Amino acid sequence: MKGNKKLFAIFITEIVIVVLMALGIAIYYNKYFDDQYATQDEFRNLVNSKNYTVEDLIRSDVKVYDLASTKDKELSLHYIVANSGKKANKVFKSLYYQINSRKQSGLMSVISVDFFNYNYYSLENGGNYFVVAKNDNTIFAAAALSQYKDEINTVVKDLGFSYPSNTIYVISSIVIVIYILMIVVMWKVFEKAGVKGWKSLIPIYNCYWLSKISFNKGWYFIFMLITPINILFIPATSYQLSKKFGKSTLFAVLSIFFPYITTQIIAFDDSKYID
Protein backbone atom coordinates (compact mmCIF):
# COMPACT_ATOMS: atom_id res chain seq x y z
CA MET A 1 0.00 0.00 0.00
CA LYS A 2 2.85 2.36 0.87
CA GLY A 3 4.48 1.70 -2.50
CA ASN A 4 1.21 2.37 -4.35
CA LYS A 5 0.79 5.71 -2.57
CA LYS A 6 4.32 6.68 -3.52
CA LEU A 7 3.68 5.69 -7.14
CA PHE A 8 0.43 7.68 -7.21
CA ALA A 9 2.21 10.75 -5.78
CA ILE A 10 4.94 10.49 -8.45
CA PHE A 11 2.41 10.25 -11.29
CA ILE A 12 0.40 13.20 -9.95
CA THR A 13 3.59 15.27 -9.64
CA GLU A 14 4.58 14.41 -13.21
CA ILE A 15 1.14 15.30 -14.55
CA VAL A 16 1.15 18.65 -12.71
CA ILE A 17 4.64 19.50 -14.01
CA VAL A 18 3.75 18.58 -17.60
CA VAL A 19 0.45 20.50 -17.51
CA LEU A 20 2.08 23.61 -16.04
CA MET A 21 4.90 23.50 -18.60
CA ALA A 22 2.44 22.99 -21.47
CA LEU A 23 0.22 25.83 -20.21
CA GLY A 24 3.18 28.16 -19.80
CA ILE A 25 4.50 27.35 -23.28
CA ALA A 26 1.04 27.82 -24.82
CA ILE A 27 0.54 31.24 -23.20
CA TYR A 28 4.05 32.42 -24.05
CA TYR A 29 4.08 31.36 -27.70
CA ASN A 30 0.53 32.52 -28.44
CA LYS A 31 1.40 35.96 -27.06
CA TYR A 32 4.77 35.98 -28.84
CA PHE A 33 3.38 35.20 -32.28
CA ASP A 34 0.39 37.51 -31.87
CA ASP A 35 2.82 40.36 -31.25
CA GLN A 36 4.92 39.40 -34.28
CA TYR A 37 2.21 39.59 -36.93
CA ALA A 38 3.46 41.42 -40.06
CA THR A 39 1.19 43.39 -42.40
CA GLN A 40 1.38 43.77 -46.16
CA ASP A 41 2.37 47.45 -45.80
CA GLU A 42 5.19 46.53 -43.43
CA PHE A 43 6.45 43.99 -45.93
CA ARG A 44 6.32 46.47 -48.82
CA ASN A 45 8.01 49.20 -46.80
CA LEU A 46 10.79 46.90 -45.73
CA VAL A 47 11.59 45.44 -49.16
CA ASN A 48 11.31 48.87 -50.83
CA SER A 49 13.91 50.19 -48.39
CA LYS A 50 16.20 47.38 -49.50
CA ASN A 51 15.69 48.17 -53.22
CA TYR A 52 13.70 45.07 -54.10
CA THR A 53 11.28 45.05 -57.01
CA VAL A 54 7.73 44.33 -55.79
CA GLU A 55 5.07 42.69 -57.95
CA ASP A 56 1.42 41.89 -57.28
CA LEU A 57 0.64 38.28 -58.10
CA ILE A 58 -2.84 36.78 -58.34
CA ARG A 59 -3.94 33.43 -56.95
CA SER A 60 -7.51 32.31 -56.57
CA ASP A 61 -6.99 30.94 -53.05
CA VAL A 62 -5.36 34.02 -51.48
CA LYS A 63 -6.22 37.68 -50.84
CA VAL A 64 -2.70 39.08 -51.11
CA TYR A 65 0.34 37.75 -52.91
CA ASP A 66 3.36 40.02 -53.27
CA LEU A 67 6.65 38.94 -54.82
CA ALA A 68 9.78 40.94 -54.01
CA SER A 69 12.94 40.11 -55.93
CA THR A 70 16.34 41.44 -56.83
CA LYS A 71 17.06 42.54 -60.38
CA ASP A 72 19.05 39.40 -61.13
CA LYS A 73 16.25 37.24 -59.66
CA GLU A 74 18.75 35.39 -57.45
CA LEU A 75 16.73 36.29 -54.36
CA SER A 76 12.94 36.23 -54.14
CA LEU A 77 10.65 36.93 -51.20
CA HIS A 78 6.97 35.96 -51.13
CA TYR A 79 4.35 37.53 -48.87
CA ILE A 80 0.98 35.77 -48.98
CA VAL A 81 -2.25 36.30 -47.05
CA ALA A 82 -4.78 33.50 -47.50
CA ASN A 83 -8.54 33.88 -47.18
CA SER A 84 -8.83 31.31 -44.39
CA GLY A 85 -6.76 29.13 -42.09
CA LYS A 86 -7.58 26.11 -44.23
CA LYS A 87 -6.27 27.79 -47.39
CA ALA A 88 -3.25 29.13 -45.51
CA ASN A 89 -2.34 25.59 -44.49
CA LYS A 90 -2.78 24.43 -48.07
CA VAL A 91 -0.53 27.19 -49.43
CA PHE A 92 2.05 26.59 -46.71
CA LYS A 93 2.18 22.85 -47.38
CA SER A 94 2.55 23.50 -51.10
CA LEU A 95 5.52 25.79 -50.50
CA TYR A 96 6.90 23.39 -47.87
CA TYR A 97 6.91 20.47 -50.30
CA GLN A 98 8.49 22.60 -53.02
CA ILE A 99 11.35 23.41 -50.67
CA ASN A 100 11.53 19.91 -49.21
CA SER A 101 11.85 18.46 -52.72
CA ARG A 102 15.15 20.35 -53.06
CA LYS A 103 16.76 18.08 -50.47
CA GLN A 104 19.71 16.10 -51.70
CA SER A 105 21.78 13.38 -50.11
CA GLY A 106 24.73 14.43 -48.00
CA LEU A 107 25.20 17.05 -45.33
CA MET A 108 22.55 19.73 -45.03
CA SER A 109 21.23 22.15 -42.45
CA VAL A 110 17.53 21.77 -41.70
CA ILE A 111 15.43 23.60 -39.09
CA SER A 112 11.74 22.84 -38.59
CA VAL A 113 9.44 24.32 -35.93
CA ASP A 114 5.68 23.94 -35.48
CA PHE A 115 3.75 25.69 -32.67
CA PHE A 116 -0.01 26.21 -32.71
CA ASN A 117 -0.86 28.40 -35.74
CA TYR A 118 2.80 29.12 -36.37
CA ASN A 119 5.07 27.07 -38.64
CA TYR A 120 8.66 27.62 -39.67
CA TYR A 121 10.86 25.58 -41.96
CA SER A 122 14.25 26.35 -43.50
CA LEU A 123 16.70 24.37 -45.58
CA GLU A 124 20.22 25.03 -46.75
CA ASN A 125 21.40 22.59 -49.38
CA GLY A 126 23.27 22.53 -52.67
CA GLY A 127 24.36 26.18 -52.44
CA ASN A 128 20.78 27.40 -51.97
CA TYR A 129 18.84 28.63 -48.96
CA PHE A 130 15.07 28.38 -48.49
CA VAL A 131 12.65 29.54 -45.80
CA VAL A 132 8.91 29.17 -45.48
CA ALA A 133 7.00 30.42 -42.41
CA LYS A 134 3.34 30.81 -41.51
CA ASN A 135 1.85 33.04 -38.84
CA ASP A 136 -1.89 32.44 -38.70
CA ASN A 137 -3.12 33.14 -42.29
CA THR A 138 -0.01 35.04 -43.36
CA ILE A 139 2.79 33.20 -45.12
CA PHE A 140 6.34 34.25 -45.90
CA ALA A 141 8.66 32.32 -48.22
CA ALA A 142 12.15 33.03 -49.50
CA ALA A 143 14.48 31.36 -51.97
CA ALA A 144 18.01 32.43 -52.78
CA LEU A 145 21.63 31.44 -53.10
CA SER A 146 23.30 30.63 -49.78
CA GLN A 147 25.28 33.85 -50.01
CA TYR A 148 22.02 35.70 -49.24
CA LYS A 149 21.28 33.59 -46.15
CA ASP A 150 22.02 36.37 -43.65
CA GLU A 151 19.94 38.86 -45.61
CA ILE A 152 16.95 36.50 -45.71
CA ASN A 153 17.22 35.78 -42.00
CA THR A 154 17.28 39.52 -41.30
CA VAL A 155 14.08 40.02 -43.29
CA VAL A 156 12.46 37.04 -41.57
CA LYS A 157 13.29 38.56 -38.19
CA ASP A 158 12.24 42.09 -39.14
CA LEU A 159 8.85 40.84 -40.34
CA GLY A 160 8.31 38.77 -37.18
CA PHE A 161 8.35 35.37 -38.87
CA SER A 162 11.33 34.01 -36.97
CA TYR A 163 10.77 31.67 -34.05
CA PRO A 164 12.01 32.64 -30.54
CA SER A 165 15.67 31.85 -29.98
CA ASN A 166 14.82 30.29 -26.62
CA THR A 167 12.78 27.52 -28.29
CA ILE A 168 15.77 25.20 -28.08
CA TYR A 169 16.07 25.95 -24.36
CA VAL A 170 12.43 25.04 -23.74
CA ILE A 171 12.81 21.74 -25.58
CA SER A 172 16.11 21.04 -23.82
CA SER A 173 14.54 21.71 -20.42
CA ILE A 174 11.77 19.18 -21.06
CA VAL A 175 14.30 16.59 -22.24
CA ILE A 176 16.49 17.19 -19.17
CA VAL A 177 13.53 16.77 -16.79
CA ILE A 178 12.56 13.48 -18.44
CA TYR A 179 16.19 12.32 -18.46
CA ILE A 180 16.65 13.04 -14.74
CA LEU A 181 13.42 11.24 -13.94
CA MET A 182 14.50 8.18 -15.90
CA ILE A 183 17.85 8.17 -14.06
CA VAL A 184 15.95 7.94 -10.77
CA VAL A 185 13.60 5.28 -12.18
CA MET A 186 16.36 3.03 -13.53
CA TRP A 187 18.35 3.44 -10.30
CA LYS A 188 15.33 2.12 -8.37
CA VAL A 189 14.77 -0.76 -10.81
CA PHE A 190 18.40 -1.85 -10.50
CA GLU A 191 18.24 -1.71 -6.71
CA LYS A 192 15.02 -3.76 -6.64
CA ALA A 193 16.80 -6.36 -8.78
CA GLY A 194 19.66 -6.53 -6.28
CA VAL A 195 22.10 -4.50 -8.40
CA LYS A 196 23.77 -1.34 -7.12
CA GLY A 197 21.96 1.69 -8.48
CA TRP A 198 25.07 3.53 -9.68
CA LYS A 199 25.57 0.85 -12.32
CA SER A 200 22.53 2.26 -14.16
CA LEU A 201 24.41 5.53 -14.76
CA ILE A 202 27.30 4.21 -16.86
CA PRO A 203 26.58 4.00 -20.62
CA ILE A 204 26.98 0.53 -22.18
CA TYR A 205 27.70 -0.91 -18.73
CA ASN A 206 24.08 -0.20 -17.75
CA CYS A 207 22.93 -2.04 -20.89
CA TYR A 208 24.94 -5.06 -19.77
CA TRP A 209 23.27 -5.09 -16.36
CA LEU A 210 19.81 -4.41 -17.78
CA SER A 211 20.24 -7.47 -20.02
CA LYS A 212 21.46 -9.49 -17.06
CA ILE A 213 18.47 -8.40 -14.97
CA SER A 214 16.00 -9.12 -17.78
CA PHE A 215 17.45 -12.24 -19.41
CA ASN A 216 20.06 -13.50 -16.90
CA LYS A 217 22.48 -13.07 -19.79
CA GLY A 218 24.56 -9.91 -19.58
CA TRP A 219 26.20 -10.39 -22.96
CA TYR A 220 22.78 -9.99 -24.62
CA PHE A 221 23.38 -6.21 -24.36
CA ILE A 222 25.28 -6.53 -27.64
CA PHE A 223 21.92 -6.84 -29.38
CA MET A 224 20.99 -3.36 -28.11
CA LEU A 225 23.90 -1.91 -30.04
CA ILE A 226 23.27 -3.59 -33.38
CA THR A 227 20.85 -2.05 -35.87
CA PRO A 228 18.28 -3.31 -36.90
CA ILE A 229 18.37 -6.08 -34.26
CA ASN A 230 17.90 -3.52 -31.48
CA ILE A 231 14.55 -2.50 -33.00
CA LEU A 232 13.21 -5.87 -31.82
CA PHE A 233 15.48 -6.50 -28.86
CA ILE A 234 14.74 -3.29 -26.91
CA PRO A 235 10.95 -3.95 -26.82
CA ALA A 236 11.73 -7.57 -25.92
CA THR A 237 13.82 -6.30 -23.00
CA SER A 238 10.90 -4.20 -21.74
CA TYR A 239 8.65 -7.25 -21.97
CA GLN A 240 11.08 -9.53 -20.17
CA LEU A 241 11.82 -6.94 -17.48
CA SER A 242 8.12 -6.76 -16.65
CA LYS A 243 7.89 -10.56 -16.37
CA LYS A 244 10.95 -10.59 -14.10
CA PHE A 245 9.02 -8.43 -11.65
CA GLY A 246 6.02 -10.75 -11.71
CA LYS A 247 3.83 -8.63 -13.96
CA SER A 248 1.01 -10.06 -16.03
CA THR A 249 1.31 -10.78 -19.73
CA LEU A 250 -0.96 -7.81 -20.47
CA PHE A 251 1.28 -5.50 -18.45
CA ALA A 252 4.36 -6.89 -20.20
CA VAL A 253 2.81 -6.29 -23.62
CA LEU A 254 1.87 -2.73 -22.64
CA SER A 255 5.48 -2.18 -21.54
CA ILE A 256 6.53 -2.68 -25.17
CA PHE A 257 4.50 0.36 -26.22
CA PHE A 258 4.64 2.45 -23.02
CA PRO A 259 7.99 1.67 -21.36
CA TYR A 260 8.24 5.16 -19.88
CA ILE A 261 5.12 4.52 -17.78
CA THR A 262 5.50 0.83 -16.99
CA THR A 263 9.12 1.17 -15.89
CA GLN A 264 8.06 3.80 -13.35
CA ILE A 265 5.39 1.46 -12.02
CA ILE A 266 7.97 -1.31 -11.63
CA ALA A 267 10.37 1.08 -9.89
CA PHE A 268 7.97 2.35 -7.24
CA ASP A 269 5.31 -0.32 -6.67
CA ASP A 270 5.47 -3.32 -4.31
CA SER A 271 6.53 -5.85 -6.94
CA LYS A 272 9.45 -8.20 -6.20
CA TYR A 273 12.23 -9.28 -8.53
CA ILE A 274 12.10 -12.94 -9.53
CA ASP A 275 15.64 -14.20 -9.97
N, C-alpha and C positions, 0 to 999 in steps of 0.2 A: 504493500500500500504506500509506504514511504517513497519507494522508487517511482511509482506511478504519479504521485503528487509532484515529484521533482521533474519528471518528464513533462507533465502538463504545464508546469511553471515555465519551463524552457520554451515550449512551443508558443505559449502566450506571449512571452517576451520577444521571441522572433517575429511573431505576427505584428506586434505593436511597432517594433523597429522598422519592419518592411513597410507597413502602412504609413508611418510618419515620414519615412524617407520618400516614398512614392508621392505623398501629398505635398511635401515640400518641393520636390522636383517639379510636380505639375503646376503649382502656384508660381514658382520662379520662372519656368520656361514660358508659360502662357503670358505672363507679364512682360518678359523679355521680348518675345516675338511680336506682341501687340505694339510695343514701343518702337519696334524696328521697321514698321511697315513703310515702304517707299511708294511714292505716287509717281504718276506718269510725268508730271511737271518736274519733279525732282530728278528723275532719270534724264529728261531732255536737257535740263540746266547743267547737269553734271557732264554729260557727254559733249555738249556744245562747248563747255569750258575747256575740254580736252581736244577740241578740233576734230571731233568725229563727224561723219556725214550721217544724218538721221533720215530714215525713210519710213513712211507709213505703209504697212503691209496689211492685207485683208485676208482674214480667215473666217469661215462661217461659224466656227465654234468659240470665237473670242470677241470681246468688245474692243480691246486695244492690242495692237501688235506693232511695236516700233523696232526697227533694225538700225543699229548704229555701227558703222564700220570705218576703218581707215581707208585711205585712198587706194592702197595696194591690196585691199581686201584680205590681208593676212590676219586681221583681228576683227571679229564681229561680236556684237553684244545684242542680245534679244530681250526685250521687255514685253511681257504678255500679260494681259488681264482677261481671264476667262469669265464667262457669264455666270457660272455656278461652280461649286466645289467639285461636282462630278466631272464637269468638263475640264476643270483645272487639273484634276488627277489624270485625266486622259491625255491632256497635252504634256504634262510632266512626264508621264510614263513613255510617251512617244519620244520625247527628247532624251530621256534616260537611256532608252534602248539604242537610240542613234549613237550616243556617246559610248555606251557599253560595248557596242559592236566594234569599236575601234581597238578594243583590247587585243594585244598580241602576246605570244608566249615570251617568257623572260622576265626580267626585273621591271616592276612598274610601281608607281606610287598611287594608291587608291584611298580615298577618304569617303565614307558614307555615313550619314547621320539622318535619323528619322525620329522626330518628336511631334506628337499631336498633329497639328495641321501644317507643320514645318518639315520640309525635306531638303537635304543638301547632299550633293554627290559631285565629286571631282575626280579626274583621272589625268595622269601625266604618263604618256606612253608614245614611243616612236617619234620623239621630237615635237610632239603636240601637247597642248594643255586644254582641258575641257572642264567646264563647270555648269551644273544645272541646279537651281535652287527654287523652292516654292514656299511662299509665305501666304497661307490662306489661298486666295484665288489669284494671287499675283506670282508670276513665274519669271525668273531671270536665267538666261543661258549665255554662255560665252564659249567661243572656240578660237584658238590662236596657236601660233608657234610657241614653244616653251620659253622663248626669249621674252615673251610678253606676260609670263606667269605673274610676276610681281604687280604689273599694271592691272591685270584682271582682278587679282586678289584685293587690290586697293579699291577698285570700283565696287566689288562685292561687299566690302566692309562699309564703304561710304553710303551705299544704298540700303544697308541693314539686312543683307541676305546671308551674312556670315553667321556661323553658329558660335556660341560663347566659348571662349578659350578654356574655360574651366570644366567643359563637358568631360574631358578626359579624367579630370580629378574626381568628378562625381562617380563615373564608372569605376575608377580605380578604388574609390572608397568602398563601394558595394562589394567589389571582388575581395578586398582585404578583409572586410567583416566576415564574409562567407568563408574565406580561407582560415581565419583565426578560429572560427567556430568548428570547422572540420578538424583542425589540429587538436582541439579539446576533445571532440568526439572520438577520433581515432586513438588518442591517448587512453581514453576510458575503455574502448573496445579491447585494446592490447592488454590493459591491466586486468580486465575481466577474464581474458584468456590465459592469464598467468604469465604474461610477457611484460617486461618493464616498459612503461609508457614512453620513455625517451627514444626507444627504438623506432617509434612511429614517425619521428622527426627527420630521420636521415634518408634522403632520396636513395632509391634502389634497394638499400638495406631494409627499408620499411616494406618494400614489395616482397622481399624474401620472407619476412616474418608474417606478412599477411597471407602469403601462399601456404606457409607452414601452419598457420592457425586454421585456415580454411580447408586445406587438402592434406595436412600432415606431411606435405612434401614441399620443402622450402625451395628446391630448385625449379619448381613450376613457375617461379616468378619470371623466368626467361620468356615465357609465353606472353607476358604483359608488355614486353619490349619489342616483340616482333609483329610488324604489320604485314598482312591483315589478320593474323591469328588473334591478336589482342582484342579485335572487335568482338570476337566470340568469347574469349577467355575472361575478360573483365566482367561481363554480365554473369558468367558462370561462377566467378569468385563471389559476387554478391549473393547469388543463390546459395552457394555452399556455406558461406559465412552465416547466413540466416539459419540454415539447418543445424550448424554447429552450436547454435545457441537455442536449440530446441523449438524453433519456430515452425509453424505449419507450412504445408506446401503452398497454400495460397499466399501467405506472407512472403515466402521465398521467391515466388514468381513476381509479386509486386516489387520486391527489392531489385529486380532486374531493371524495372522501368523507373522506380523512384528510390534509388539508393541513398540520396541525400536525406530523405525522411526516415527510411527504415533503419539506416545505420545509427541515427540518433536514438531511435526507439531501443535498439539493441544496447547502445551505450548506457542509457539511463534507466531502463526498466529493471525488473527483478529476475530476468532470465539468467540461467547459468550456462557456462561453457561446457560442452560435452567433449571430452578429450577421447 
